[in-house]
Amino acid sequence: MGNLKTMDASVDQQFAVGAVTIAANRDAAIRAEVLRVGDAVRVLDKSGYGGGAKVHTGVIVGFEPFKEQPTIVIAYIDEEYTKAEMKMLYFNDKSEKFELLAAQPDTSVEIERSKVLDFFNREEQKKALEIQEIKAKRRYFNKYFGKIMLDEAAAK
């Protein structure tokens, strides 16, 4: 990145994030945000192996106004090379492995809707095949073992 120079006089502090330094106004860098159900958010998941962190895109889907621990309910997509899984996060002041912030309007969502829907369709097809396999095993069992095994209720 080289020297980080800015012409904006409101930039009064530099923040180091790994090997990257970002110049920003402290008020803009640390801010309180009003979030509502339906708002897009960015979720920092710090629970990865070896201290690795991942950023996910999510949507606030609910709020649980518990007296002791108000909780924001977030649905987010955990996308990897071979899967796209929808997960739920219950975020409150005890959520040490997650951070949350509003997704900026100019933030492009890197998750392709069609890719996630394709994953769900593939998972649905796998489960339908599993159900067919279980039904075939039941028919086989009834045909070949039903004659030699007694039903416990019928035996009494």
Buried (B, 14 or more C-beta within 10 A) or exposed (E): EEEEEEEEEEBEEEEEEEEEEEBBBEEEEEEEEEBEEEBBBBBEBEEEEEEEEEEBBBBBBEEEEEEEEEBBBBBBBBBEEEEBEEEEBBBEEEBEEBBBEBBEEEEEEEBEEEEBEEBEEEEEEEEEEEEEEEEEEEEEEEEEEEEEEEEEEEEE
